[in-house]
Amino acid sequence: MVPDAARYVIVGAGIHGLSTAWHLARELRTRRRGDGGDVVVLDKTGPGAGATGIACGVIRNNYFQPAMRRLMAHSVSVWESEAQALSYHPVGYMQISPEAMHAGVAQIHEQQREIGYPSTFVEGEAACRAYMRDLFPDWQARGITSVLHEKRGGYANNLASVRALAAKAEAEGVRILTGVRVTGLELDGGTHGAVSAVTTDRGVIRSERLVVAAGPWVRDLWKMLDLPETITVRGADGQPHPNQPMWTYWLVQEGTLKVDPGLLADASGNPPPVIHLDTDAPLYDDAGALVTDRPWGIYYKPDENFGGVRGGSMPRRIEQPAEKVTVDPYGPEKSSYVTGEEFARLWTAGLAHCHSRFEGAGHLFSREPSGGIGCFTPDSFPVFDTFRQNAFVIADANHGYKMIGVGALVAKELLGEPQELLAPFRFARYEQGELHPTSNSPFPWS
Ligand SMILES: Cc1cc2nc3c(=O)[nH]c(=O)nc-3n(C[C@H](O)[C@H](O)[C@H](O)COP(=O)(O)OP(=O)(O)OC[C@H]3O[C@@H](n4cnc5c(N)ncnc54)[C@H](O)[C@@H]3O)c2cc1C
């Protein structure tokens, strides 16, 4: 059974729900306005059962959108503040790009300087090759004209960090109730009132504040809040575009090459930065057959968790209406979403395109189901906002394992302090046409 009442009910024990719970409990205690006993987290399965538990764990600042960069810099600070406990590896991150992205990445570097985020920017094909060969003597990617090397960021081991966050929240007195599914919300005075209670399959909880941190299941909670499935978005053309779907789903493709993670060591034998390469160079497989002559991108890192070199490539949009998509990555429809042959070929050919050490290694790609579902917003950037007066929705548009700091900001907003870093992510931006700029990257999240 669930308690009859709790001041704060948080739905979802992923990175956002747990970070919010931990920070909120701390804020309540230090401000003497309550404690962790006022906070209940509900999860239909348990901590890390959603996207957080299958994320590659990459933590970067590299974003074309200034508001995203500022937010990520804040989150990187939270990772750094508890690096060991959160299993965070501060190895840095590299964005390696072709000429089509040069100007955009130069702008990112410039703005990183302005906010004091340390990075090195290398320009020109020969200089980039030399920089990369210093790091990896077998580097061989062609047509690269810029390298942005972020000195902060890196990756964290996803389940280890979830366990650490859950332990921190519980140490503050937060109750994390597992196996409790939220099935409905009671709205005061009909459909437009505040949330007065949360209905679950284990009973009803009255609550003053609700936090929705349901990851790709946000669609279901959005519906319970009686919010619209389609919205009007004022586009870059200044015109309103009605009937845009609020949620769209993408298949996030990731996989593991089953080799010793140490195979990806740098020239000094150390774990290298996370590598992200975008390019328009044609890609060929081990047999010399063309894989693609369109722009493509991959990212990868050594991974002790998955036992190999792990990474991904561009996601694939799922062309079904949001309400028809089955989100549960471990559910019966999983097979229709898992990473497929096409991904395996592109990603392993991409590794060999970058390093000769991976030539002929495509057959070592793990056939275990991998990857998962990401839920995106109309502009593919997060929505962090209050709805129905007392329901805070964290809809991160699949940007979010790295965004551990969002929970710290949400906790402050819940206590009445609006946060400037969250302001560019309000829902009203769609109607007002205050969208984030878009980049030339083949990824919808860069
Ligand atoms: C394959 C993949 C790789 C990724 N890699 C990265 C990466 O390298 N770096 C990065 O920054 N981001 C990455 N992401 C994105 C990142 O994982 C997500 O943005 C983030 O984990 C979302 O966190 P969350 O807390 O919002 O949701 P989740 O982690 O999905 O947690 C939501 C929780 O809510 C629970 N829940 C849902 N509905 C209900 C309900 N009705 N009642 C009760 N509980 C409910 C679920 O059980 C779940 O535990 C990746 C995503 C995927 C799919």
The ligand as a Gaussian input file, in Angstrom:
#p B3LYP/6-31G(d) Opt

LIG

0 1
 C       19.545000       3.908000     -25.499000
 C       19.646000       5.258000     -24.855000
 C       20.892000       5.818000     -24.627000
 C       21.021000       7.091000     -24.046000
 N       22.268000       7.595000     -23.822000
 C       22.410000       8.791000     -23.193000
 C       23.700000       9.308000     -22.902000
 O       24.727000       8.704000     -23.204000
 N       23.775000      10.518000     -22.277000
 C       22.656000      11.212000     -21.927000
 O       22.784000      12.296000     -21.381000
 N       21.418000      10.744000     -22.178000
 C       21.271000       9.540000     -22.803000
 N       20.014000       9.047000     -23.068000
 C       18.848000       9.810000     -22.617000
 C       18.596000       9.568000     -21.141000
 O       18.726000       8.206000     -20.864000
 C       17.200000      10.041000     -20.744000
 O       17.006000      11.348000     -21.228000
 C       17.056000      10.062000     -19.215000
 O       17.565000       8.868000     -18.666000
 C       15.610000      10.243000     -18.822000
 O       15.547000      10.169000     -17.426000
 P       14.172000      10.229000     -16.668000
 O       14.484000      10.204000     -15.231000
 O       13.363000      11.347000     -17.210000
 O       13.393000       8.923000     -17.162000
 P       13.611000       7.358000     -16.957000
 O       14.988000       6.990000     -16.632000
 O       12.976000       6.696000     -18.131000
 O       12.761000       7.060000     -15.662000
 C       11.364000       7.146000     -15.670000
 C       10.844000       6.183000     -14.636000
 O        9.436000       6.404000     -14.529000
 C        8.819000       5.184000     -14.260000
 N        7.416000       5.305000     -14.680000
 C        6.943000       5.587000     -15.905000
 N        5.594000       5.629000     -15.917000
 C        5.217000       5.393000     -14.646000
 C        3.944000       5.312000     -14.018000
 N        2.791000       5.452000     -14.680000
 N        3.903000       5.030000     -12.680000
 C        5.067000       4.863000     -11.980000
 N        6.279000       4.919000     -12.537000
 C        6.357000       5.185000     -13.836000
 C        9.610000       4.173000     -15.072000
 O        9.513000       2.875000     -14.560000
 C       11.028000       4.732000     -15.002000
 O       11.828000       4.097000     -14.024000
 C       19.853000       7.796000     -23.671000
 C       18.596000       7.240000     -23.896000
 C       18.481000       5.984000     -24.469000
 C       17.120000       5.397000     -24.689000

